[in-house]
């Protein structure tokens, strides 16, 4: 594997881990407003929380990979 491929895998993994970390910090609760203006908290089902966590992680992984690829190509193009 080339250095680019190793670093790309590393940054994809970092993005995935950050997405999982963010999802657990955010927590499984969702906020909704009630009629009297007070906020009411409720817990989303576990399957929804898992899906949101994996979706967020996948999106952040893709963003990290794309950003790394663009930076790598810009640096390589300037040499």
N, C-alpha and C positions, 0 to 999 in steps of 0.2 A: 504494500500500500504506500502511496505517496504521502508526503507531508500534508498536502492539501486534504486528502481523504481522511487522514487521522484527525486533523484539526476540525474538519467539518463534522465528523462523528462526535468529537468532544463538545463542540458548540451546540449541536442538536441535543445531546444529552443534558447539557447545562440548561437549555431552554425548557426541556421537559421537566427537569427537577424544579426549576423556578416556578413553572406553572402549577405543579403539585403543591409546592410550598405556599404559593399565593392562595390557592383554593382552600387549603386547610387553615390559613390565617383568616381568610374571609369567613370561613365557617359555613355550616349547612343551613343557616337561617336566612330567610328572605323577609324583607320588610314590606308591609302593605299599610296603607293609611285607612283608618276607619272613618266613620261618619262624623264623629265629634272632633276630628282633627288630631287625635292622639294616634301614635304609631302602634301598630299591633304586630308582634313578631310571631312567626310560625316556622316550624321546621319542615323542610322539604323532604320527600321520601328519599331513602338511601339510594335507590337506583338513579334518581334525578341528580343527586349530589355526585355520585360516581361519574355519570355521563358528563356533567359540567366540568368536573375536575379533569377528566381525560381530554375533553374538547379544548379547554384552556391550555393544558399542557401541550397538546398537539399544535395548536396555533402558535404558541410562544416558541416551540421547537422550530417550526417552519420559519418564523420571523428571524430567529437567531441564525439559522442556516442561510437564509437569503442575505442577511446583512453581512455575514462572514464571507460569503461568496463574492458579493459586490466589492467589499474591501480588498479581498485577495486579488480580484481581477484588476482593480484600480492600481494596487501596488505593483502587480506584475506588469501592467501596461506602462507604468512610468519608468521602469528600468530600462 
